[in-house]
Amino acid sequence: MVSKSHIKKSIFLTAVILAVVWSLNVYAQSVSFTAEVDAKKIELGGAFELSLSVSGVENVPGFNLPEIEGFSIRSSGSSTNITMINGQYERSRTFTFSLFPMKVGVYEIPSFTAEIDGQAYATKAISVEVVDSLVSGNNQITSSGQVPDSANTSIKDKLFLVVKTDKNKIYLGEPLHVKIYLYVNGVSVRDPQMPRIEGAGFTVGEFDKRTQSQQIIEGVRYDVVEHSVFLYPTRTGTLELGPVKLDCNLLVKSNQQTKRRSFGSFFDDEFFDGIFDSYRRVPMTVESGKGVINVLELPQEGKPADFSGGVGSYDFNVQVSPTDVKEGDPITLKMNVSGQGNINSVNFPKIKETNELKLYEPQISQNNGDKILEQVLIPRSKTLKEIPPISFSYFDSGSGEYKTIVRGPFPIKVQESEGDVGLRIVGGDSKRDLNFEEELGSDIVFIKTEIGDIKPVGTKDYKKPSFYIIIACLLILWIFGYVYFLKNERLQTDVVYAKRKHAPKYAKKQILKAKTLLDLEDKQGFYDCLYKTLQKYFSSKFHMPVGTVSFESVINRCKIYKPDIDISDNIKTKLKRIFDECDIVRYASGQISHDIMHISFEDLEEIIDYYERKF
């Protein structure tokens, strides 16, 4: 006979098994894989978020989004959410991606599939429209009087590179002048870097200071940033130039509705547009097309034996001084090469040492694009009548011929030195013979046979207190003068130190300017002044390129300069807020009150003071 306890245990186990089976069934049925976007209509130059959510499973593998036509994709990470409703436990994981449209049109976010616990799940396709501008009801008219066709507008129409060269056929070693233009229209570009020129067979010179201008192309006005540089071919043949690439950050406005969703529908009113706008920096590489340059070999016919290696257009000058000397006196020979070409590849002509002329090693330097040689010559004999002619040969790329410039001869009058030639200072200002005739009685004094008249001399000057006071004052003055000399010399030779010393002076001057703009309530000018102040100050303070100054780069550079110093969170918050406000005002015309401007001004003073004390 079955006992009651046994029956109770069987009933309990059966209930537990049924509960487990039921829960597993419910759990299995709750698995889902969905996709959603935070906006179905987005303007070109903006961004929206695509979220892929998986729920109902414990372990969710990573998800890589495939390429989607018409969009640049950037992963924003993933998040996990755990909820319990009516005693039911649910776990979900969401993968978020930022999509940046590259062209105007209607696009379809395709269906995505995922295999979860051996079963395939798929999302629904989503249609997204990309427009040139979200402003409706107003047709944009260009300066030519036509309505622009926005149906085929792409990001490449708003941001692109153009490379121009002065010629496409050059000689080996001839400079190739390259101009690189960055065209910007309707998008906000931040932190543009220097262009990178790809292509084997060229060496790249130093970039000139970039310039900014505006240009109208087919009725559309563009902001243009111009870079200029010289390239020098290192081998002959047909060389490929480019592509030229330029890295920058695109300032993209995030979707307003998403940012205000947590505040409720009250804040969805158009009145709050611009107040809650949020911007993000999207790394982007702008790329130009490719070009072909034909590099010709230098002709061997007519090539001078003393060819200097210069290719281009040059001028050559020689100076000899003094021309009236004595035997053993120094003569300075100065050669100067200037013009258009690779000055580094130019070699100076050499003169030969003879029995009549002694040569010292030349000193070569460069100044404002000129190459200069200075050499000391010593005439050994009065028979030397002239410095022989000096010739400089180069290849004129304009005419396609070798040219030779001859300077001299330079007449020299050498006189016989009087007496023995003593020690002479070569290269200095003094030309005096250190030999001198000894005057009898000035070095050796005869012994007196009589003592002569005796009279009191009085108190010696070195025993007076004033003597020591004067010596002390002179010593102090000398110390101060020497310190000033060292500081001034360092300012002239150490560029990094000079910029760091100049940084607070520049910041103080700009703060006064910002105060004036604040009093005038010039919002645009005020924030432009604030941004330039921070940009130039931190560039000089931490030796950074001006174009790379941002909140993140400043914080990273602080860690490099002084790793033991932790920047206070208060300063970090204020610095980031000023950078964000500058972006909003300068690129999005956001609404900023006078009180906020006043707070930003005080924060700027506090930030400059903090970095001066800590760094």
DOLOKE-577282 format. One record per residue (C-alpha): x, y, z; chain; residue in three letters. Coordinates in steps of 0.001 Angstrom, whole numbers, plus 500000, padded with zeros to 6 digits. Layout:
BEGIN
      u      v      w chain resn
      X      Y      Z     A  ala
...
END
This chain:
BEGIN
      u      v      w chain resn
 500000 500000 500000     A  met
 501344 503373 499045     A  val
 501883 505725 501936     A  ser
 500506 509267 502013     A  lys
 504017 510751 502262     A  ser
 505026 508972 499071     A  his
 501970 510362 497265     A  ile
 502754 513878 498455     A  lys
 506352 513593 497220     A  lys
 505176 512374 493795     A  ser
 502691 515231 493498     A  ile
 505391 517775 494488     A  phe
 507935 516431 491978     A  leu
 505321 516386 489221     A  thr
 504423 520007 489936     A  ala
 508069 521061 489891     A  val
 508673 519297 486560     A  ile
 505574 520872 485021     A  leu
 506609 524322 486269     A  ala
 510099 523938 484801     A  val
 508722 522719 481467     A  val
 506192 525561 481385     A  trp
 508825 528173 482225     A  ser
 511162 526833 479555     A  leu
 508334 526915 477053     A  asn
 507495 530490 477959     A  val
 511154 531460 477909     A  tyr
 511684 529880 474492     A  ala
 508628 531613 473103     A  gln
 509888 535041 474328     A  ser
 513023 535039 472123     A  val
 512980 537977 469709     A  ser
 515306 539799 467342     A  phe
 514205 543306 466346     A  thr
 515605 546397 464618     A  ala
 514594 550030 465076     A  glu
 515856 553490 464107     A  val
 515460 556737 466027     A  asp
 514489 558704 462884     A  ala
 513141 557743 459461     A  lys
 513937 561103 457876     A  lys
 517428 562563 458229     A  ile
 519259 565415 456560     A  glu
 522529 564983 454735     A  leu
 525312 565813 457180     A  gly
 523352 564426 460121     A  gly
 523224 561000 461726     A  ala
 520745 558528 463166     A  phe
 521004 555425 465340     A  glu
 520128 551860 464381     A  leu
 519458 549516 467320     A  ser
 519413 545718 467042     A  leu
 517902 544052 470126     A  ser
 517980 540375 471107     A  val
 515848 539263 474066     A  ser
 514876 535964 475644     A  gly
 518321 534331 475706     A  val
 521080 534285 478270     A  glu
 524170 534455 476116     A  asn
 524093 536710 473081     A  val
 527113 536651 470760     A  pro
 528535 539841 469230     A  gly
 526969 541249 466088     A  phe
 528854 542881 463209     A  asn
 526770 545072 460943     A  leu
 527409 544494 457217     A  pro
 527872 547398 454809     A  glu
 524699 549309 453925     A  ile
 524470 551182 450652     A  glu
 524488 554961 451036     A  gly
 525723 555020 454644     A  phe
 528940 555152 456622     A  ser
 528630 552986 459747     A  ile
 530197 553414 463147     A  arg
 529556 551113 466115     A  ser
 528403 552852 469304     A  ser
 528743 549760 471514     A  gly
 526183 547509 473210     A  ser
 524122 547509 476382     A  ser
 522407 544836 478473     A  thr
 518988 545239 480100     A  asn
 517419 542925 482698     A  ile
 513721 543263 483616     A  thr
 511236 541313 485737     A  met
 507524 541840 485028     A  ile
 504818 539883 486896     A  asn
 507466 537537 488177     A  gly
 508826 536821 484708     A  gln
 512537 537407 484145     A  tyr
 513732 538779 480783     A  glu
 517217 539622 479609     A  arg
 517964 541608 476446     A  ser
 521034 542941 474738     A  arg
 521035 545899 472328     A  thr
 523697 546673 469721     A  phe
 523749 550338 468651     A  thr
 525213 551691 465418     A  phe
 525497 555284 464186     A  ser
 524712 555665 460489     A  leu
 525902 558705 458541     A  phe
 524231 559242 455149     A  pro
 526530 559835 452200     A  met
 523945 560803 449573     A  lys
 520395 562113 449272     A  val
 517701 559523 448476     A  gly
 515397 556859 449905     A  val
 517268 553849 451270     A  tyr
 516260 550568 452798     A  glu
 517857 549211 455927     A  ile
 517809 545521 454963     A  pro
 516548 542642 457042     A  ser
 519217 541169 459308     A  phe
 519331 537512 460340     A  thr
 520809 535919 463427     A  ala
 521014 532293 464541     A  glu
 520040 531940 468192     A  ile
 520107 528519 469877     A  asp
 520093 526814 466498     A  gly
 517088 528754 465195     A  gln
 517182 531608 462667     A  ala
 515561 534949 463470     A  tyr
 515192 537946 461158     A  ala
 514370 541629 461541     A  thr
 512077 543651 459323     A  lys
 513452 545985 456651     A  ala
 513210 549710 457422     A  ile
 512895 552523 454897     A  ser
 514884 555713 455593     A  val
 514771 558952 453625     A  glu
 517843 561220 453382     A  val
 517101 564823 452391     A  val
 519354 567753 451672     A  asp
 517653 569822 454389     A  ser
 514862 569187 456856     A  leu
 513585 572747 456334     A  val
 510500 572523 454166     A  ser
 508496 575102 452299     A  gly
 511457 577178 451153     A  asn
 513346 576436 447969     A  asn
 517030 577216 448173     A  gln
 518035 579560 445338     A  ile
 521685 579774 444290     A  thr
 523412 582956 443188     A  ser
 522768 581971 439586     A  ser
 519010 582181 440185     A  gly
 518375 578427 439878     A  gln
 516958 575966 442375     A  val
 519725 573410 443079     A  pro
 518986 569791 442291     A  asp
 519190 568113 445681     A  ser
 518025 564721 444469     A  ala
 521558 563660 443594     A  asn
 523383 565506 446368     A  thr
 526013 563467 448245     A  ser
 528499 564194 450990     A  ile
 531186 564255 448298     A  lys
 529442 567282 446804     A  asp
 529760 569111 450100     A  lys
 533285 568057 451108     A  leu
 535996 567179 448600     A  phe
 539659 567654 447677     A  leu
 541055 569082 444449     A  val
 544762 568812 443572     A  val
 546364 571080 440972     A  lys
 549946 571073 439629     A  thr
 551686 573764 437610     A  asp
 552803 571201 435008     A  lys
 552584 567491 434224     A  asn
 556010 567061 432620     A  lys
 559159 567865 434611     A  ile
 562849 566992 434760     A  tyr
 564490 564845 437417     A  leu
 565109 567032 440459     A  gly
 562879 569859 439208     A  glu
 560423 571222 441793     A  pro
 556747 570464 441148     A  leu
 554431 573059 442675     A  his
 551325 571343 444059     A  val
 548257 573139 445408     A  lys
 545678 571209 447411     A  ile
 542204 572705 447857     A  tyr
 539690 571496 450444     A  leu
 536157 572573 449442     A  tyr
 533477 572715 452164     A  val
 529781 573552 451745     A  asn
 526916 572932 454152     A  gly
 528850 570751 456605     A  val
 530927 571583 459683     A  ser
 534545 570411 459577     A  val
 536762 570370 462651     A  arg
 540413 569512 463313     A  asp
 541621 569240 459686     A  pro
 545075 567680 459509     A  gln
 547824 568329 456999     A  met
 547301 566506 453682     A  pro
 549058 563202 453073     A  arg
 550401 562817 449552     A  ile
 550698 559244 448362     A  glu
 552770 558175 445402     A  gly
 556226 556647 445097     A  ala
 559074 558566 443494     A  gly
 558617 561957 445178     A  phe
 560030 563679 448227     A  thr
 557715 566203 449852     A  val
 558925 569629 450955     A  gly
 557502 571713 453772     A  glu
 553921 572926 453474     A  phe
 553359 576669 453306     A  asp
 550950 578252 455748     A  lys
 547445 577334 454674     A  arg
 545091 580061 453521     A  thr
 541291 580331 453541     A  gln
 538987 581890 450990     A  ser
 535580 581482 449360     A  gln
 534768 580417 445813     A  gln
 531541 580052 443837     A  ile
 531344 576965 441620     A  ile
 528271 576599 439400     A  glu
 526318 578960 441631     A  gly
 527295 577246 444908     A  val
 529501 579053 447417     A  arg
 532272 576979 449007     A  tyr
 534676 577683 451842     A  asp
 538127 576808 450480     A  val
 541245 575870 452457     A  val
 544409 575958 450330     A  glu
 547649 574082 451026     A  his
 550770 574679 448948     A  ser
 553856 572464 448767     A  val
 556741 571548 446442     A  phe
 557431 567943 445419     A  leu
 560777 566763 444060     A  tyr
 560960 563659 441819     A  pro
 563621 561116 442742     A  thr
 563400 558895 439663     A  arg
 562436 559164 436026     A  thr
 559488 557707 434164     A  gly
 555713 557985 434460     A  thr
 554941 558521 438132     A  leu
 551532 558354 439752     A  glu
 550691 561276 442025     A  leu
 548003 560709 444604     A  gly
 545565 560124 445920     A  pro
 545930 562966 448413     A  val
 544196 562218 451711     A  lys
 543155 564599 454472     A  leu
 541878 563475 457877     A  asp
 539322 565603 459695     A  cys
 536323 565398 461994     A  asn
 532829 565999 460685     A  leu
 530614 567795 463203     A  leu
 527309 565908 463009     A  val
 524059 566848 464730     A  lys
 522392 563965 466546     A  ser
 518672 563369 466351     A  asn
 516857 565837 468614     A  gln
 513856 563601 469361     A  gln
 516089 560864 470751     A  thr
 517917 563238 473059     A  lys
 514635 564657 474420     A  arg
 512762 561367 474662     A  arg
 513449 560960 478373     A  ser
 511936 564390 479160     A  phe
 508462 563578 477868     A  gly
 506347 564988 475073     A  ser
 506287 568490 476584     A  phe
 509858 569149 475413     A  phe
 509101 567906 471900     A  asp
 507753 571333 471037     A  asp
 509679 573201 468298     A  glu
 510348 575941 470861     A  phe
 513084 573763 472359     A  phe
 514832 573076 469026     A  asp
 518432 574231 469294     A  gly
 518480 574134 473110     A  ile
 518912 570358 473388     A  phe
 520870 569918 470148     A  asp
 523811 567582 470521     A  ser
 526800 567288 468217     A  tyr
 529370 564581 467757     A  arg
 532670 564393 465909     A  arg
 532807 561758 463215     A  val
 536300 560896 461893     A  pro
 536441 561190 458127     A  met
 539110 560921 455450     A  thr
 538660 563081 452361     A  val
 540389 561671 449308     A  glu
 541261 563208 445951     A  ser
 541738 561527 442608     A  gly
 545038 560443 441066     A  lys
 547259 562163 438543     A  gly
 550186 561242 436294     A  val
 553488 563128 436144     A  ile
 556090 562419 433444     A  asn
 559637 562809 434806     A  val
 562360 563261 432194     A  leu
 566061 562387 432506     A  glu
 568478 565325 432446     A  leu
 570171 565539 429036     A  pro
 573807 564456 428889     A  gln
 574590 566663 425929     A  glu
 576156 569931 427055     A  gly
 576327 568873 430702     A  lys
 579175 570847 432396     A  pro
 581851 569000 434325     A  ala
 581163 571202 437362     A  asp
 577361 570703 437305     A  phe
 576073 571684 440743     A  ser
 573042 569371 440744     A  gly
 570597 572275 440761     A  gly
 567502 572022 438560     A  val
 565288 575074 438203     A  gly
 566099 578771 437960     A  ser
 568942 580149 440099     A  tyr
 571069 583218 440696     A  asp
 574661 583044 441916     A  phe
 576683 585765 443623     A  asn
 580192 585906 445112     A  val
 581742 588444 447490     A  gln
 585427 588700 448472     A  val
 586582 591010 451264     A  ser
 588893 592614 452123     A  pro
 590867 592939 448908     A  thr
 593849 594857 450335     A  asp
 595675 592709 452891     A  val
 599060 591677 454152     A  lys
 600588 588268 453992     A  glu
 598835 586014 456534     A  gly
 595773 588249 456895     A  asp
 592410 586464 456404     A  pro
 590148 587012 453396     A  ile
 586465 586041 453561     A  thr
 584904 584413 450499     A  leu
 581069 584383 450482     A  lys
 578922 582545 447897     A  met
 575117 582862 447718     A  asn
 572696 580718 445679     A  val
 569036 581784 445406     A  ser
 566097 581069 443121     A  gly
 563426 578473 442402     A  gln
 564421 574856 442925     A  gly
 565462 572256 445457     A  asn
 568107 574308 447245     A  ile
 569169 571286 449322     A  asn
 570442 569457 446235     A  ser
 572683 572347 445131     A  val
 576450 571924 445601     A  asn
 578792 574918 445732     A  phe
 581767 575182 443364     A  pro
 585160 574509 444972     A  lys
 588352 576499 444613     A  ile
 591739 574833 444794     A  lys
 594417 575451 447411     A  glu
 597763 576614 445984     A  thr
 601187 577616 447256     A  asn
 599933 581200 447279     A  glu
 596571 580548 448913     A  leu
 595597 578508 451991     A  lys
 591957 577413 452462     A  leu
 589934 576683 455604     A  tyr
 586845 574479 455811     A  glu
 583753 576337 454549     A  pro
 580652 577006 456658     A  gln
 577325 576389 454835     A  ile
 573963 577702 456025     A  ser
 570474 578557 454720     A  gln
 568505 581754 455210     A  asn
 565049 582546 453768     A  asn
 565451 579985 450984     A  gly
 569008 581065 450081     A  asp
 572006 578772 450470     A  lys
 575132 580546 451737     A  ile
 578789 579469 451897     A  leu
 581455 581350 453869     A  glu
 585118 580344 453649     A  gln
 588306 581876 455041     A  val
 591287 582239 452672     A  leu
 594844 583091 453780     A  ile
 597258 584643 451220     A  pro
 600719 583142 451691     A  arg
 602655 585329 449269     A  ser
 602552 588827 447878     A  lys
 602674 587260 444412     A  thr
 598942 586454 444748     A  leu
 597188 588926 442448     A  lys
 593642 587602 442237     A  glu
 591096 585010 443321     A  ile
 590392 583051 440100     A  pro
 586927 583111 438469     A  pro
 584238 580949 440126     A  ile
 581579 579299 437960     A  ser
 578213 577856 438972     A  phe
 576397 575507 436557     A  ser
 572760 574416 436779     A  tyr
 570032 573045 434535     A  phe
 567392 575603 433572     A  asp
 564164 573585 433466     A  ser
 562341 576437 431716     A  gly
 564580 576499 428639     A  ser
 565723 572864 428864     A  gly
 569401 573882 428759     A  glu
 572409 573955 431061     A  tyr
 573487 577414 432134     A  lys
 576680 578619 433757     A  thr
 577130 581776 435818     A  ile
 580719 583040 436157     A  val
 581756 585514 438848     A  arg
 585234 587013 439061     A  gly
 588180 587096 438863     A  pro
 588555 589143 442043     A  phe
 591706 591342 442192     A  pro
 593668 591028 445427     A  ile
 596473 593278 446617     A  lys
 598798 591469 449044     A  val
 601508 593459 450807     A  gln
 604564 592010 452414     A  glu
 604171 591913 456173     A  ser
 606603 593976 458263     A  glu
 608836 591876 460498     A  gly
 607938 588465 461801     A  asp
 604371 587482 461547     A  val
 603010 586773 465010     A  gly
 599825 585160 466120     A  leu
 596790 586352 464094     A  arg
 593125 585932 464866     A  ile
 591416 584391 461831     A  val
 587789 585277 461327     A  gly
 587596 587884 464100     A  gly
 587424 591672 463956     A  asp
 590916 592239 465243     A  ser
 593757 592250 462738     A  lys
 596478 593469 465072     A  arg
 599792 591687 465212     A  asp
 600263 590404 468751     A  leu
 603995 591090 468491     A  asn
 604931 594357 470160     A  phe
 608120 596173 470930     A  glu
 609152 596018 474601     A  glu
 609617 599368 476290     A  glu
 612619 599499 478617     A  leu
 611706 600342 482199     A  gly
 608045 599383 481964     A  ser
 608646 595732 482712     A  asp
 611962 595786 484626     A  ile
 612513 598604 487137     A  val
 616053 599605 488126     A  phe
 617043 599232 491772     A  ile
 617198 602604 493530     A  lys
 620443 603391 495398     A  thr
 618665 606009 497588     A  glu
 615278 605849 499280     A  ile
 614332 609425 498252     A  gly
 611517 611552 499698     A  asp
 608879 609771 501830     A  ile
 605314 611060 502236     A  lys
 602161 609475 503630     A  pro
 599986 607894 500987     A  val
 596730 607910 502940     A  gly
 593951 605323 503246     A  thr
 593829 602781 500445     A  lys
 590612 602629 498404     A  asp
 590238 598898 498921     A  tyr
 590065 599507 502693     A  lys
 587012 601793 502421     A  lys
 583504 600305 502995     A  pro
 582216 602028 499870     A  ser
 584658 599998 497801     A  phe
 583074 596715 498871     A  tyr
 579558 598118 498421     A  ile
 580392 599067 494837     A  ile
 581911 595621 494203     A  ile
 578798 593925 495617     A  ala
 576481 596077 493485     A  cys
 578515 595367 490379     A  leu
 578434 591642 491160     A  leu
 574642 591702 491608     A  ile
 574232 593625 488357     A  leu
 576452 591146 486580     A  trp
 574400 588200 487912     A  ile
 571126 589796 486819     A  phe
 572602 590645 483444     A  gly
 573879 587116 482965     A  tyr
 570522 585603 483931     A  val
 568766 587984 481528     A  tyr
 571232 587016 478792     A  phe
 570603 583296 479343     A  leu
 566836 583799 479343     A  lys
 566912 585936 476213     A  asn
 569192 583468 474446     A  glu
 566859 580588 475306     A  arg
 563855 582547 474034     A  leu
 565646 583001 470707     A  gln
 566901 579423 470357     A  thr
 564293 577273 472150     A  asp
 561036 577566 470201     A  val
 559038 575371 472610     A  val
 560151 577408 475634     A  tyr
 559429 580693 473847     A  ala
 555905 579598 472939     A  lys
 555211 578453 476510     A  arg
 556356 581824 477862     A  lys
 554255 583659 475303     A  his
 551098 581616 475991     A  ala
 549900 583449 479170     A  pro
 550592 586867 477639     A  lys
 548532 585971 474591     A  tyr
 545738 584549 476779     A  ala
 545638 587723 478922     A  lys
 545359 589898 475815     A  lys
 542568 587728 474362     A  gln
 540676 587714 477685     A  ile
 540512 591518 477553     A  leu
 539202 591268 473996     A  lys
 536601 588679 475058     A  ala
 535484 590999 477889     A  lys
 534853 593773 475361     A  thr
 532839 591425 473121     A  leu
 530878 590217 476168     A  leu
 529948 593793 477088     A  asp
 528835 594398 473485     A  leu
 526789 591129 473622     A  glu
 528465 589995 470404     A  asp
 527760 586274 470820     A  lys
 529409 585075 467600     A  gln
 532526 587191 468101     A  gly
 532712 586304 471818     A  phe
 532729 582520 471308     A  tyr
 535015 582806 468312     A  asp
 537447 584711 470556     A  cys
 537100 582074 473314     A  leu
 537789 579237 470907     A  tyr
 540822 580935 469357     A  lys
 542152 581777 472830     A  thr
 541984 578153 474006     A  leu
 543315 576893 470679     A  gln
 546374 579199 470587     A  lys
 547018 578982 474344     A  tyr
 547119 575169 474525     A  phe
 548970 574985 471211     A  ser
 551746 577168 472662     A  ser
 551568 575675 476148     A  lys
 551916 572036 475112     A  phe
 553596 572457 471694     A  his
 550622 571114 469730     A  met
 549586 571898 466147     A  pro
 546841 574512 466301     A  val
 544456 572419 464222     A  gly
 544611 569444 466661     A  thr
 543566 571327 469803     A  val
 540381 569856 471290     A  ser
 539166 568853 474749     A  phe
 540412 565271 474363     A  glu
 543821 566240 472940     A  ser
 544430 568765 475750     A  val
 543638 566215 478474     A  ile
 545859 563587 476802     A  asn
 548740 566053 476427     A  arg
 548490 566947 480141     A  cys
 549001 563277 481020     A  lys
 552113 563200 478826     A  ile
 553646 566410 480202     A  tyr
 552981 565753 483900     A  lys
 551603 562252 484553     A  pro
 551643 562824 488323     A  asp
 549111 565683 488118     A  ile
 545412 564819 487986     A  asp
 543307 567512 486364     A  ile
 540374 568355 488632     A  ser
 536949 567218 487452     A  asp
 535676 570760 487858     A  asn
 538235 572114 485371     A  ile
 537568 569238 482956     A  lys
 533830 569933 483056     A  thr
 534265 573665 482466     A  lys
 536795 573153 479665     A  leu
 534581 570640 477841     A  lys
 531554 572880 478250     A  arg
 533357 575865 476702     A  ile
 534465 573748 473719     A  phe
 530888 572453 473289     A  asp
 529395 575950 473521     A  glu
 531883 577217 470948     A  cys
 530857 574406 468588     A  asp
 527149 575147 469076     A  ile
 527490 578884 468475     A  val
 530133 578778 465725     A  arg
 528629 575894 463720     A  tyr
 524970 575606 464665     A  ala
 523915 579115 465766     A  ser
 522592 577760 469069     A  gly
 520743 579997 471539     A  gln
 523087 581107 474350     A  ile
 521985 583681 476925     A  ser
 524112 586567 478193     A  his
 524323 584934 481651     A  asp
 525799 581752 480138     A  ile
 528295 583876 478194     A  met
 529328 585594 481443     A  his
 529811 582195 483145     A  ile
 531909 580987 480190     A  ser
 534083 584102 480482     A  phe
 534727 583485 484195     A  glu
 535414 579804 483498     A  asp
 537985 580767 480859     A  leu
 539862 582930 483367     A  glu
 539772 580114 485919     A  glu
 541030 577542 483387     A  ile
 543963 579711 482263     A  ile
 544895 580452 485886     A  asp
 544692 576743 486787     A  tyr
 546973 575610 483945     A  tyr
 549479 578377 484712     A  glu
 549716 577206 488329     A  arg
 549845 573476 487581     A  lys
 551908 573482 484392     A  phe
END
